[in-house]
């Protein structure tokens, strides 16, 4: 993962009520380079997603709770699909029907959570 002077995990989400365009392809590429390589962008460029794997249900749920806390603090909430040993996270900015910087900020912050989760297999 590349780092920059003002890396994404050090930024905070800004309110988005619409009225702005989704990020362009060049900006999407720049932001994707700042995330862990396991994050993927959807074929329509409207969302980013990653499936996190864990040792067991307990570790999965601990991670989900940490993600929920982070999303609440940033006021930017992902779609989550939770199973016994995995959590699929998908970010999009509904107000603009596409991706905003907020999606990448939250993804980068989630990446920083991972070392705290013993048993993580991602």
N, C-alpha and C positions, 0 to 999 in steps of 0.2 A: 504494500500500500504506500503510495506516494504521500508526502506531507508538504504542506505549503506554509507560508508565513502566517496566514490566518486560516488554519485548518478547520474543516467543517465541524469537527467535534467540539471546537471552542466557540462556535457561533450559537445563536438562539433563534428559534423560529419567530417569524413575524406574522401577524394576522393577515389572512388572505381572504378577501370577500369577493374575489373575482375582478373582472375588469382589466386583467392583465393577461398576456398570452402565456401559454406553457413555454418551458425552456426549449430553445432551438437545439438542433442536433449537435452543433459544435460545443455548446455549453454542457449538454448531457454527457458527451464524451469526456470532457474535462472533469466533471464531477464523478463519473464512474471510475476514473483513474485514481480518485482519492479514497475509494471504498475497497474493502476486501474483495478479492477477485471472485468470490463465490456469489456476490450480488449479481443479478441479471436484470436486463431491461426487457420489457415486453416487446413483442414484434411491432406493436402500434406506437411504441415510445410513450405510452401513457402511464406506465407504472414500473416500479422496480420491486424485485422480490428476492428472497433467499430462504432456503429451507435449512434450519438449524437442527442438528442431530444431537441427542443426549443419551446418556447411559440408561436412564430410567424415567419413570413418570415424575418422581419427586424433583429431579433436576430440571425436567421440562417445565414443570409448574413454577418452580422458583424463578426460572428465566422469564416465563410469561409474566409473572408478577412484577419483576424488575422492568420489563418492557412497558407494562401498563403504567407504572410509576413514572417512567421517563416520558412516555407519551402524554400523560396528564400534565407533567411539569412544562412540557413544550407546547401543550395545547395543539398537538398534531397527532392524529390517531391512525394507526395502521389497521388493516384487516389481518386477523390472525386465524390460522387453522392449526388446531392443537390436537396432537395424538399422543399415544403412550410415550414415545421417545423422540418426538420431533415437534417443531413449531415453524410453520411457514408464515413468513411476514411479507406483507405486500403494502407498499406505500404508493399513493397517488394523491393529488390535490383535487378533490371533487369540484371545488368552486371554479376551477379553470379547465376541468376535464383533461388533465394532463399532469406533467411533473413541474414542481417548483423547487427552489432551493431548500425549502422546508423538508421535503422528502429525503434529500441527501444528508441534511444535517442530522435528522433522526436516525437514518441508517448508520451514519458514522458513529453516533453516540452508542447505538446498540452494539456495534463492533467492539467498542471499548469495554462493554460489560462482560464479554466472553471469558477473559482470564479468571473472572471470579467464580465461574461455574465448574466445579470439579466434576469430572465425568463427561465433559463435553466432548463429542466426537466430531465436531465440525472442522 
